[in-house]
Amino acid sequence: MAPHRRRVLALATWSLGCALACGAPAAAPSIEFTTVPRADAGGPAALAPVAGRVTGARPDQRIVLFAHSDQGWWVQPFRSRPFTAIQPDSTWKTEIHLGQEYAALLVEPDYRPPATAESLPERGGGIVAVARSAGSGTFKAPAEKTIAFSGYDWLVRQLPNDRHGMNDYDPRNVWVDAEGCLHLLLTERDGKWTSADVRLTRSLGYGTYAFDVRDTSQLDPSAAFSMYTFDPLGSDQNFRELAVDVSRWGEAGNMNGQFVVQPETVPANVLRFAIPAGRVTHSFRWEPGRVGFRAVQRAGASGGEKVVAERLFTARVPTAGAERPQLTLLYDRSSPRPPAKAVEVVVEKFVFLP
């Protein structure tokens, strides 16, 4: 071998050895999608396959997946199962709920993801790499519809959700009449039951929320009407849900009203009561660390009122955040049978006092 070639080879060998000995930085770990689910309205009903691969991951690292739909990012495939394992060949696969966009995070073993997030978590703090992908195919969300009621703008739900079971919503089931009263309708359309839902376009925070509601004493046992605050991304605060529910939950013999501070699985968080005939004002006063509920029967033009039920809760009361007032009339899917006929609820007025 020529002397100059021996010198080049020796130099190359020395350079490689020096790089290894001196710990030259390896390529940063990365993650990618190989199977991307279709873009969809989202929700808990449908799951689809998702897959990908990683480069440069350690054996103890894992994948965390998110889907974006309806105001935020939701950990996948379930809050109770937020991690996806990386296989020995550096691939990963699972099923995911549908959304408009998807994200995969390569994370350290001690990383604990949020159940929901307004924005996608970024690299750092236990997140090693992030990949995002729009859903495959084409999806066009319906144009937003708002209505004016009691001096506020309310967004009308058009996409399904799983409140008390999977329900579809139709914007035709919501309207405001000439007197300014809000009508919510639960009815069959094209062979399926459709519900009604509106939520305020902004948060109000601490204060008094009051709803004047016409007679609901004979509401069908399979229908559920709720007046409540809700923050879809506030899972750490039980979604900041404070609710007045009007329903017999499928059984005609049940009392038809309840005050709830979520989670309702805690008995002390719920007061059941009987809602009488006639117009009733349901209200709650929300302050830091406490919320007081009240239901008052109105006597109409003759005046007077009767307190039907009241309760002060001081435990597990959420802090104010990004919640909004919401009104929902739906079919309680746990009921043994569907409503006997269409159900209508009329809310005459909503009042908020700081």
C-alpha positions in Angstrom: 0.0 0.0 0.0 1.3 3.4 -0.9 2.6 5.5 2.1 0.1 8.3 1.5 -2.9 5.9 1.4 -1.7 4.3 4.6 -1.6 7.8 6.2 -5.2 8.5 5.0 -6.5 5.2 6.3 -4.7 5.7 9.6 -6.2 9.2 9.9 -9.7 8.0 9.1 -9.4 5.2 11.7 -8.0 7.6 14.3 -10.9 10.1 13.6 -13.5 7.4 14.0 -12.0 6.1 17.2 -11.7 9.6 18.6 -15.4 10.3 17.8 -16.5 7.2 19.6 -14.1 7.7 22.6 -15.1 11.4 22.9 -18.8 10.6 22.9 -19.8 12.5 19.7 -23.5 13.2 19.8 -25.7 10.6 18.1 -28.7 11.6 16.0 -31.7 12.9 18.1 -34.5 10.4 18.7 -37.4 10.8 16.3 -40.9 9.5 15.8 -43.2 9.2 12.7 -46.6 7.9 11.6 -46.9 5.1 9.2 -50.7 4.7 9.5 -52.8 7.8 9.9 -56.6 7.5 10.7 -59.1 9.4 8.7 -60.1 13.0 9.7 -63.4 12.9 11.4 -65.7 14.9 13.7 -64.3 12.9 16.6 -65.9 11.5 19.7 -65.9 8.3 21.8 -67.8 6.1 19.4 -65.3 5.1 16.7 -61.8 3.7 17.0 -59.4 3.3 14.1 -55.9 1.7 13.7 -52.9 4.0 14.0 -49.2 3.0 13.7 -45.7 4.4 13.4 -42.0 3.9 14.2 -39.3 5.5 16.3 -35.6 6.0 15.7 -33.1 6.2 18.5 -35.5 5.4 21.4 -34.3 3.6 24.6 -36.0 0.4 25.6 -37.8 2.0 28.6 -39.3 4.9 26.6 -43.0 4.8 25.4 -45.5 6.4 23.1 -48.3 8.8 24.1 -51.0 9.6 21.5 -53.4 12.5 21.3 -56.3 13.2 19.0 -57.6 16.7 18.4 -61.4 17.3 18.3 -64.1 19.6 19.8 -61.9 22.3 21.4 -58.8 20.4 22.4 -56.4 17.4 22.5 -57.5 14.2 24.1 -55.1 11.5 25.3 -55.5 8.1 23.5 -56.8 5.5 23.3 -58.3 6.1 26.8 -57.5 8.2 29.9 -57.0 4.9 31.8 -54.6 3.6 29.1 -52.5 6.6 27.9 -49.3 4.6 26.9 -48.5 2.6 23.8 -45.5 0.2 23.9 -42.6 0.3 21.4 -41.9 -3.1 19.8 -38.4 -4.6 19.5 -38.3 -3.6 15.8 -39.0 0.0 16.8 -42.6 0.1 15.6 -45.7 0.9 17.5 -49.4 0.4 16.8 -52.8 0.6 18.6 -56.2 2.0 18.1 -57.2 5.7 18.5 -60.4 7.7 18.7 -61.0 9.8 15.6 -60.3 13.5 15.3 -59.2 16.1 12.8 -55.5 15.9 13.8 -53.2 13.3 15.5 -50.0 13.5 17.5 -47.5 11.0 18.8 -45.1 11.7 21.6 -42.0 9.7 22.5 -41.8 10.0 26.3 -39.6 9.1 29.3 -40.9 6.3 31.6 -41.9 8.7 34.4 -43.9 11.1 32.1 -47.5 11.4 33.0 -49.7 12.9 30.2 -52.7 15.2 30.8 -56.1 13.6 29.9 -57.0 16.7 27.9 -55.1 19.8 26.8 -56.0 23.0 25.0 -52.6 22.9 23.2 -50.4 19.9 22.4 -47.6 19.3 24.9 -44.2 20.3 23.5 -40.8 18.7 23.6 -39.1 18.9 27.0 -40.1 17.9 30.6 -40.1 14.2 29.8 -41.2 14.5 26.1 -38.3 13.4 23.9 -39.9 13.8 20.4 -43.2 14.9 18.9 -44.8 14.1 15.6 -48.1 15.6 14.3 -50.3 14.6 11.3 -53.5 15.8 9.9 -56.2 13.1 9.5 -56.2 11.4 6.2 -59.0 12.0 3.6 -61.2 15.1 3.8 -63.4 16.3 6.5 -65.5 19.4 6.6 -66.9 20.4 10.0 -70.4 22.0 9.8 -70.5 25.7 9.9 -71.0 27.1 13.5 -74.5 28.1 14.4 -75.3 30.5 17.2 -78.5 31.9 18.6 -79.2 34.9 20.8 -81.0 34.2 24.1 -81.3 36.3 27.2 -78.8 38.8 26.0 -76.1 36.2 25.3 -74.8 34.3 22.2 -75.1 30.5 22.5 -73.4 28.0 20.2 -75.7 25.2 19.0 -74.2 21.7 19.0 -74.3 19.7 15.8 -71.8 16.9 16.4 -72.4 13.8 18.5 -71.2 13.3 22.0 -71.5 10.6 24.7 -73.2 12.5 27.5 -75.5 9.9 29.0 -74.7 7.6 26.1 -74.0 8.4 22.5 -76.4 11.0 21.2 -76.8 12.9 17.9 -77.7 16.6 17.8 -79.7 18.5 15.2 -79.6 22.3 15.1 -83.3 22.3 14.1 -84.1 21.2 17.6 -83.1 24.6 19.0 -84.9 27.9 18.5 -86.0 31.1 20.2 -89.6 32.2 19.9 -91.1 35.7 19.5 -91.2 36.1 23.3 -87.5 35.4 23.7 -87.9 31.9 25.2 -85.5 29.2 24.3 -87.0 25.9 23.0 -85.1 22.6 23.2 -86.5 19.5 21.4 -85.8 15.8 21.6 -87.3 14.1 18.6 -86.9 11.4 16.0 -85.5 12.5 12.6 -84.9 10.0 9.8 -85.3 7.0 12.1 -83.0 8.1 14.9 -83.4 10.2 18.1 -81.8 13.6 17.9 -81.1 15.8 20.9 -80.6 19.6 21.6 -77.7 21.4 23.2 -76.5 25.0 23.5 -73.5 26.4 25.3 -72.5 30.0 25.9 -69.8 31.4 23.7 -67.7 32.6 26.6 -67.0 31.8 30.3 -68.6 33.7 33.1 -66.8 32.4 36.2 -67.9 32.7 39.8 -71.4 34.1 40.3 -75.1 33.2 40.3 -76.6 31.3 37.4 -80.4 31.2 37.2 -82.7 29.5 34.8 -86.5 30.1 34.6 -88.0 26.9 33.2 -91.6 26.0 32.3 -93.2 22.9 33.7 -91.0 19.8 33.5 -92.8 17.7 36.0 -94.1 15.3 33.3 -90.9 15.0 31.4 -90.6 11.6 29.7 -88.7 9.2 32.0 -86.2 8.5 29.2 -85.4 12.2 28.6 -82.8 14.2 30.6 -82.6 18.0 30.7 -79.5 19.6 32.3 -78.5 23.1 33.2 -74.8 23.1 34.0 -71.2 24.5 33.7 -68.8 22.5 31.7 -65.1 22.7 30.7 -64.2 20.0 28.2 -60.5 20.3 29.0 -60.8 20.6 32.7 -60.5 16.9 33.5 -58.4 17.6 36.6 -61.4 19.6 38.0 -64.0 17.0 37.0 -64.6 19.2 34.0 -65.8 22.0 36.4 -69.3 20.6 36.2 -72.0 22.0 38.5 -75.4 20.7 37.3 -79.1 20.8 37.8 -80.6 17.7 36.2 -84.2 17.1 35.4 -84.7 13.4 34.7 -86.1 10.2 36.1 -83.2 8.3 34.5 -85.4 5.8 32.8 -87.6 4.8 35.8 -91.0 6.5 36.2 -90.9 6.1 40.0 -87.6 8.1 40.5 -87.5 11.6 41.8 -87.1 14.0 38.8 -84.5 16.5 40.0 -81.0 16.6 41.3 -78.2 19.0 42.2 -74.8 17.7 41.4 -71.1 18.7 42.1 -69.2 16.2 40.0 -68.2 13.5 40.4 -71.7 12.3 41.1 -70.4 8.8 42.1 -69.7 10.4 45.5 -73.1 10.3 47.3 -72.4 13.5 49.2 -72.1 15.3 45.9 -75.7 14.8 44.9 -79.1 15.9 46.3 -82.2 14.3 44.8 -85.5 16.1 45.0 -89.0 16.2 43.4 -89.7 19.0 40.9 -93.4 20.1 41.1 -95.7 21.2 38.3 -95.5 24.8 37.1 -92.6 27.2 36.4 -89.5 26.7 38.5 -86.4 28.8 38.8 -83.3 26.7 39.2 -80.1 28.5 40.3 -76.8 28.1 41.9 -74.4 30.6 43.5 -70.8 29.6 42.9 -68.0 31.1 45.0 -64.4 29.9 45.8 -64.8 26.6 47.8 -68.6 26.6 47.9 -71.7 26.4 45.7 -75.3 26.8 46.9 -78.1 25.3 44.8 -81.8 26.4 45.0 -85.0 25.4 43.2 -88.0 27.8 43.6 -91.5 27.2 42.4 -93.1 30.4 40.9 -96.8 31.1 41.4 -97.2 32.9 38.1 -99.1 36.2 37.8 -100.5 35.9 41.4 -96.9 36.3 42.8 -95.3 34.4 45.5 -92.8 31.6 45.5 -92.0 28.3 47.3 -88.6 26.8 47.9 -88.6 23.3 46.5 -85.0 22.3 47.4 -81.7 23.9 48.4 -78.3 22.6 49.3 -74.9 24.2 50.0 -71.9 22.1 48.9 -68.4 22.9 50.3 -66.4 19.8 49.4 -64.9 19.0 45.9 -66.1 22.3 44.5 -64.1 23.2 41.4 -62.3 26.4 40.8 -63.5 28.7 38.1 -61.6 28.4 34.8 -62.7 28.0 31.1 -66.1 26.5 31.9 -69.2 27.7 30.1 -72.9 27.5 31.0 -74.6 24.8 28.9 -78.2 23.5 28.4 -78.8 20.0 27.1 -81.9 18.0 26.4 -81.2 14.4 25.4 -82.2 10.8 25.3 -80.7 8.9 28.4 -79.4 5.9 26.6 -79.3 3.8 29.8 -83.1 3.9 29.8 -84.9 0.6 29.1 -86.9 2.2 26.3 -86.9 5.4 24.2 -89.2 8.3 24.8 -92.9 7.7 24.0 -93.0 10.8 21.9 -91.1 14.0 21.2 -90.1 16.0 24.3 -89.8 19.8 24.5 -88.4 22.0 27.2 -88.9 25.7 27.3 -86.4 28.0 29.2 -87.9 31.4 29.6 -84.9 33.2 30.8 -81.2 32.9 31.9 -79.7 35.4 34.3 -76.1 35.7 35.5 -75.1 37.9 38.5 -71.4 38.2 39.3 
